Amino acid sequence: MTQKTSILFFARKTTQLKNGESPIFVRITIDGQRLDISLKRSIDSNLWDANKGKCKGNSLKTKENNRYIHYMEEKLLKIITDLEIQEELCCKNVKASLNQENEDLSIISIFQRHNERCEKRIGIDMAEGTVERYRTCLKHSQTFIKTQYNLKDLPLNKINHQFITDFEHYFRTERKCSTNTTFKYLKNFKKITNWALANEWMRSDPFAKIKFKMEKVDKEFLDDENQNWLIIYLIKDTFKVYILFDK
């Protein structure tokens, strides 16, 4: 028998957080049984549209909140459908399924999945050098997480602005990287978080308030004397190769 279910997103205006905002919840009702789950997000109560079940306005926070609300709605509908097919639909099982999915999403596992996809595209639309840069960035990410958190991996919800600034500090201090090299690694890492955002695995963009500014590098040109030595070396080296093949 089909069970009556509903999903409602609401801002709990009777509760005020330290930042003065109201926490956002989702309420799942199944045959009269109710389950309230915090989205771990908040909004100014005046910016909450109760009729539409989402935030009002065009601010970055509003857009991120609404994107996450849409993501949660799609996820909950899928969980409810799957549990209905298994004839195990109840509030307890919905919560358990939701927690299990959240535990499976972690930055290193996502990074590894991304790299595995890239490996298969070498020679098609990706160069070996590009994939190698992702491999190196993954290794640095694993080392940083082990050093900073004494863990092998981190949930995606822990990849925030603080994580990125600490990661940048790690490259500059522990790895002794230049500004440009540091930003190149972070840009590779950003491609992973962008992939997670596009798939709605992450709630917010950890790079939202971070801007990359590469340093201008002046290329040094050889003077006449050094150019002559280079020409002599190349001629000498070419002659050796010619003799080798002649034999």
Secondary structure as GFF3:
##gff-version 3
##sequence-region A 1 247
A	DSSP	beta_strand	5	11	.	.	.	ID=ss1
A	DSSP	beta_strand	22	30	.	.	.	ID=ss2
A	DSSP	beta_strand	33	43	.	.	.	ID=ss3
A	DSSP	three_ten_helix	45	47	.	.	.	ID=ss4
A	DSSP	beta_strand	48	49	.	.	.	ID=ss5
A	DSSP	beta_strand	54	55	.	.	.	ID=ss6
A	DSSP	alpha_helix	60	85	.	.	.	ID=ss7
A	DSSP	alpha_helix	91	104	.	.	.	ID=ss8
A	DSSP	alpha_helix	107	119	.	.	.	ID=ss9
A	DSSP	alpha_helix	128	149	.	.	.	ID=ss10
A	DSSP	three_ten_helix	156	158	.	.	.	ID=ss11
A	DSSP	alpha_helix	161	173	.	.	.	ID=ss12
A	DSSP	alpha_helix	179	198	.	.	.	ID=ss13
A	DSSP	alpha_helix	224	246	.	.	.	ID=ss14
###
